[in-house]
Amino acid sequence: MAATRRPSLVPLRRAALLLAATALPAGLQAQDGNGGWNAEQVLREETYVAPPSSIAEAVLAPRYLNVTLNELSPDHARFFNAIGDGPVTMDRFSKPFHELGGEFIDYQANRARALTIRSDVGLQIISATDGSVVDVQIPNGARVSNPSWSPDGSRLAFFAHLDDATHIYVADASGRSRQITRSPVLATLYTGFDWSADGRTLATVLVPENRPAMPRESDVPSGPQLKLTTEGENMLRTYASLMATPHDKALLEWHATGQVALIDVESRRVTRVGTPAMVTDLDLSPDAQHLRVTLLQKPFSYIVPVRNFGTEEQIWDRSGSALATVQSDSLDLGVRDPSRPQNNGFGANASGRREIAWRADGKGLTFLEQEPRAEGDTAEAEASSDENGRARRKDRVMLWAPPFGESDLSVVYEADNRITAHRFSPDHDWLFLSERQGQRVHEYAVELAAPSETHTLVRYASDDFYANPGTILGRDGRVGGGGFFRRGPPAGNGEVVQMSPDGSSVYYAGTAYAKDPMEEGPRAFLDR
């Protein structure tokens, strides 16, 4: 059931021992006569015990004080650094929460529990030229998360988490900050905010006005707990967290229902978009005129967690009118269904739209999609048509322009092979594409004015760990993929790449690993 929960203090014996190291700086150390660790004595103690000093020192080492300069502002002028304070303390870890089908919600503050226990205590702005450090003003007693540069790099927005609410603050380069949300943020399922391209607007989800009281569970059961079998074979595993009662369903709907809002950063004026809805994701268009809104769909389920529930992604205008449906996923009960899109890696689904993103030039949505299947063809026949995984249908880069009708779709580029990632030059005159067949990866550029000619950037085998050339550097300074040991082409999501001043080159960044790491350590590289 999803009743109010406090974390179990002794779910596992090992967990209790480890927690002791993070909860208490000192305490009883159970040792035998030889000065060693006496496990049997430890397990008999009905209290927290501290481990040997060697273990405590390793666990409590102040790794959170390390500074990694990888959050560069878009104008390349400064970095931000989030300041941690070590392992989670028991006063935060023991705050009550609701557990609802894998979603853990701090109901006192209307936010995901992870934001309560995994947040930071401060932020710094570090100059990229002289290394000077500015402390960002943080509200008294608040913790922070989600720092995000404005598109021009002049301001830094972040969540400030108080005991009973979350608000958005915006700081300038001097570190001075101010609260821009008058109503608290609802950070339960969607736990973020999004900038407009001009940096004047932030989109987020707020606690609704005139919100009804949180559903309370009756002391008298309303009926028996029912779980029904489903037709067809399924591949469900055992889940640690599931909903169990109608009250759980009502509670999830209450926690998930929020008000989409656009906030003017200067005036703090709030534009409420549509009516409250169960929002799981939000993506503001560069011109702030449209939003991609992903909505949680009923029916809910007792046999799979919330992440398996159905969703529908829609395009909204500023009034909240749904202009189009981008894609929808039904409730996934683990039943084998050949028509349901399945992920086969690198952001490519078996069918449907993928790598969906707003184009940075404001012309609409960009995405990848295969051309329609010929009449009479089946998914099974197509899947077995080429032992190397090559699709029989052409793959396309598409543009969906406002007002997002069927007639507003156009083909930007099409390829014979499956495209795994796509990116644009800053002027959107060039496409940078990745294809993969088996373990063979081909990354190339295409000038849209002459699409028949491809310009190879790199070819490599994705399973050759030491030959990976890195990934294309984005204009925001980030490298696609982000995984430390990621192999193969990352998702591109239509991002804009960083090009050389003369527009003739792109940059590849990554980490080179020697076959004998004891002789030569990893080396970061940047290739042009």
N, C-alpha and C positions, 0 to 999 in steps of 0.2 A: 504494500500500500504506500501511498505517497504522503503519509502523515508527516507532521513536523518532525525533523530528525536532528539529532546531534551526533557528531561522529562517534563511532564506537571506539572506546579507548583500548580495547583488547581484542580486535578481530583476529589477529594472528600474534603468536608469541614473538616472532621475529620483528613484526612491525612495532610492537610495543617497545622493544629494546632500541630500535632505531629512532623512534619518536623521542625517547628519553634524551638522546644526544642532542636533539634540536630544541627540546622544550626546556631543559634545565642546564644551566652552565656548570653546575656542580651538583653532586649528590652522592648517594650511597654507591660505592663500588664493591660489588660482591667478589671476593677473592678467596682462593684457598690458602692453605698454610704456606705454600711455596710462592705466594705472591702472584699467582696466575688467575685467570678468569674461571670462576666456578659456575658453569652454566646451570647446574641443578639448583644451586642456591638462588641464582637470579630468578629462575622460573617460580620459585616458591614465594618470592617477595610480592606482596599485594600493593605495590607502589611503583612509581617511576624509579628506575635505577640508571646511573650513569655508566657508560661503558669504560673500558680501559682508556687511559689518556691518549694513547696512540690512535685509537679509533675516533675519539672525540675531537682531537686536533684535526684529523683528516676531514671529518664531516663539517666542522665549524670553521675551516679555513676560509678567510674572507675573499672568496673568488668574486663576490659581487662588487668588489672594489676595482676590479679590472676595467679598463676603459678600452672599448673597441670603436674606432672611428669609422663606422660604416654607414652612418645615417646622415649622409651629405645633403645639404639643402639644395633645391633645384638651381639656385644661382651660384652654387659651388663656393659659397662664402663662409659657411659654418657647418658644424655638426651639432647634433644633440646627443647627450649622454644621460641615460636613465640610471638613477642612483638607487641601488637596492639596500636592504638591511639584513641580509642573511636568511637563514631558515625561517619558516613560518612559525610564529609564536602561538602558544596555546590559546590565548584570548581571541585571536582571529580564527584559528582553526576550529574552535569549539562553537562559533556562532551558529545558531540554528538555521536550518535550511529545508527546503522542500526537494525531495527526490522524485522526479516524474519521468519515467521511461528513459533514463540516461541523461536527463537535464537536471542540473543541480542549481537551485535558485535561492539566493539570499533574499528572502521575502521581506525582510525589514527594510531593505534598501532598493528593492526592485531591480536587481541585477544578477547576472550569472555569478555563482559562488566563486568561480575562478578569478573574477575581477576583485573579489574581496581578499582572497588569500594569496594571489600571485601578483599583486601590484607593487609599485615602488614607492619610495619615500621622497623622491626629489628628482629634478631635472636640471641639467646644465646645458648652456649653449657655449660651444667651443669654437673659437675663430680658426678658420682653415689657413689663415695667413701667418698669424703670430702666436697661436696657441692660447690666447687669453681666454679665461673662463668666466662666464656670467651665470649666477644662480637664478633660476626661474622662481618667481614668487608663487608659493603654494599656500592654499588656505590652511589655517591652523587646524591640526588634527586630521588632515586629509591625506590620502594616498593617491597615487597617480598611475595612469596607464594610457595606452593608445596615443602617444605623441605623434603628431603628423604635421609636416611642413605645409604651409600654403604654397600654391603653385609657383609663386614668384620668390619663395624663400624668405620673405620678410617677417613672417609670423609663424608661431608654433601653437597648434591647438592640442588640447589633451583633456582626458577625463580626470576629474577630481572626485574621489570616492570618499564620502562622509559616512558616518555610521548609519544614517537613515536615507541617503539619497546619493545620486550621481549627477554631476553637472559638467558642462563643457566650459573650459576656460581657454582663452587665447592670449598668448604672450608675444610681445615684440622683441626685437633683437637686444634691447636693454634688460630683458628679463621681467619687466613689468607685465602683469597679467590681470585680466578681469573676467568675471563670469558673464557669459553671454546667454545662458539659458535661464529663463525665469521659472519655468516648470521643470521638474526633475526629468532626467532621461530614463526611458525604459530600456535597460540593457540586459534583457533576459535571453531572448533567442538571437536577435540582432544586436551585436555588442560593439558598435562602431559609429562613425559619422563620415561624411564625404564632402570634400571641397568642390566648389565650382571652379572652372578654369580661371576666372578673374579674381578668385580669392575673396569675393564679397559675400558668398553664401555658403552655409553649411547645411547639409541634410542629415537628419537623424530621426529617431523615434522617441517620442515623449510619452510620459504617463498621461492617459486621456483625461480631459476635463470631465467632471461629474462621473468619475469612475465608480462603479458599484463596489460595495464592500467585498472583501475577499471571501469566497465560499467557505463556509464552515462545515465540518463533517459532524453529522448528528451522532450523539452517543448511542442512539438506537439504530441498528443496521437497517437499511432500506430494503434489503433483499439479499439473496445468496450471491456469491461470486460465481460468475459464469465464464467459461472459456470453451469456445466452439472449435471443432476441427474444421479444416478447409479441404476442398476438393483439390486433387492433383498432388504430384510429388513436390516436396519443397526441400530446401537445403538449409533450414534454420539451425543455428547453433544455440547453445545455452547462453542467455543474456543475464548479466548480473543485475540489471535494473529494468523493470517493466512496470507499467501501470496495472492496477488491479481492480478498480472500482469506478462507478460513475462519478464519484466525487473527485477522483484523480483526473478524469477527463475535464470536468468543470474547472478544476484548479489550473490545469494546463492552459485551457482557453483563456482564463482570466489573466494568467501571467504573460501569455503571448500577445494579447491584444493591446496594441499601442497606436499612437497617433503619429503618422508620418508628418514631418514638419520641415519647412525651410526657414532658416534663421539668418537674418541680415547681421553680419558680423559687426558693423559699425553701430547701427541703431538698436540692435537686439530685437527688432520687430519679427514676430513669428507669423509665418503663413502656414496655416494648417491645410494639408493636402488630403482631400477626401475625408472619409469617416474612419474611425478606428478599425484596425484589421490585424490579423495574426501575421505579422511581418517577420520573416526569417532572414531577409537580405535586402539591401538597398544600394542603388548605384545611380548617382546623379549625373546627368549629361553635362558636358563641358559648359554649355550655355545656360544651364540651370532651368531649362524649359521643359524637360522631360525627366522621368525617373524609371529605372528598371526596378520593379518591386516584386520580390518573391514572397508568396503567401502560403502559409501552412493550410492544408486541405483536410477536411473531414472525409471519411470516417477515421477516428482514431482506433488504436488497436491495443489489445492486452498481450499480444504474443511477439511483438517486435518493438524496439525502442523508437523514440520520436524521430531519430534520423532516418528511419525507414518510412515515415509517413509521407503521404502525397504532398506535392508542392506544385504551384503554378507561377511561372514568371510572366509578369505583365509589363507593358509600357504604359505609364500614366502621364497625363499632362499636369499642369500645375493646379488644376481644379480637382484632381483625383479621378478624372474619367479614365477608364481603361481603354486605350486606343487599339491595343493588339495583344495577343498572347504570343510570347516568344517561344516558350516550351513548357511542357507540363509532364510531371511524373506521378503516376498513381501509387497508391499504397503498396509497398514491396513486402509481401508476405513470404518471400523466398521460393515461390512457385516458379518452376521453369516456364519462361514465356519468351519464345524466339522474337516476338515483336518488340520486346522491351529493350531499350538501349542499354548496352553494357560497356563498361570502360575497358579498353584494351591497352591502356597506357598512353602517356604523353598527351593527355587531354583529348584523345580521339575516341568518340563513341562509335558503336557499330552502325548507327544511323542517326539522322537528325542534325540539328545545328550544334556547333561546338566552337570553342574559343570566341565566345560572344563578348564584345566590348564596344564601348563608345569610341568612335573615331576622334582623335585629338583635334582634327580640323573642324569638328562640329557638324559634319555632313550626315551623321546618323550612326547606325550600328554597323559594325563589321563582324563577320563570322565566317566559319568554314562550313560547307555543306556539299555533299555529293549531289550530282545531277539526279533527277528522278529516275527510279528504276523502270526499265522497259516493261510494258504490259506482259504479264505472264511469267516474268522472272520472280524467283523466290529468294529470300535471304539465305536459305541453306545452299542453293545452287551458286549464288554469288560468292559465299564464303569459301566454297571448295573450288572456285574457278582458277585459282592461281596458287600453287604451292608456296610461292614466295610472299604471299599476302597482298599482292597487287590487286587493287579494286578494278573491276571491269568498267565501272562507271567513272566518268571524269570527276575530279574533285575541284571545288570552286571556292574562291574568295568572293564573298557577297557583300553588297552594300544595301542596307535598308534605310531609306531616307524618310523623314517626316512627310506626311502624317502617318506613315507606317501601315499603309494599305497593301494589298497584294500587288497592285500595280507600281508600288514604290520600291520593289526589289529589283536589283540589277546585278549582273555578273561583272566583277572587277577583273578576275583572272581565273583561268581554269588550267588544270594540269592532268596528265594521264595517270600519275601516281598519287598515292595518298599523301596529303599534306599534314604534317604533324604540328607545325607552328607557323605563324605569319606575323610580320612586323612591317612598319612603314618607315620611310625616310621622313624627316621633319616637314617637307613640302608635300608628302604623300604622292610623289611622282614615281617612287621606287617601292617595290615589294621585296622583302627578305624572307625567304621561305625555307623550311626544313622538310625533307622527305625521309622516310625510313622504310626499307624493305628488309625484313629479317633483322640482321645486326648491322646492315650497311646504311650509313647515314650520309645524305647529300644536302648541303646547305648552299643556297645560291641566291642571286639577286636578279630581279627582272625590272626593266624600265617599262612602265605601263604604256608609254607611247610606242614601244616596240616589243610587245609581249612574246613574240616568237623566239627571241634570242635570250638565252639564260647565261648568267655570269657566275661560274662556280666560285664559291668562297672556300669551302673545305669539303673533303670526303674522308670518312674514317669509319672504323668498326666500333660500334658502341660497347662491345665487350672487351676492347683493348684498353685496359685501365690507364696504361702509361702513355697512350697516344691521343688521349682526348684533347682536342685543341682549345677547350674552353667554350664559352658562350658569348654571343654578341652583347656588347655593352649598351644598355638602354640610355636614353637621354637623361633620365633622372639619376644616373650613376649606378643603378642596380644591374646585376647580372641575372638573366633569366634563370629560373629553376631554383636557385638559392640553396640547394642541398649540398652539404659538404662533400658527400660521396656520390652525388648525383651523376648518372651516366646517361648518355644519349641526349637528344635535343630537348630543351625545355619548352614549356608552353610559351607562346609569344603573345597571345591575346591582343594582337593588333597594336602593341605598344610602339612608340617611336624610338628609333635607335639613335645612338650618338654617332655623328659623322665628323670626319675631319673638316677643318675650316674651308678647304677647297671643294668639299662635297664629293671627293673621289674615293674615300676609304671609310671603312668601319673598323671598330675595335673589338678584339676578342680578349676576354679576361678569364682567368681561372687559376688553378693551382697545379703545379707540376710535381709529380711524386717520383722519387728515385726507387729503383728496384731494391736497393739496399738502404733502408731508411736510417740505419745506424751509421752509415758513411756520409749520407747526404740527406738533409731534412727537406721537407716540402718547401716549395718556392712559389710565391704568387707571381703571376706574370700578366703583362698587358701587351698584346700584339696589335699592330696596325696592318 
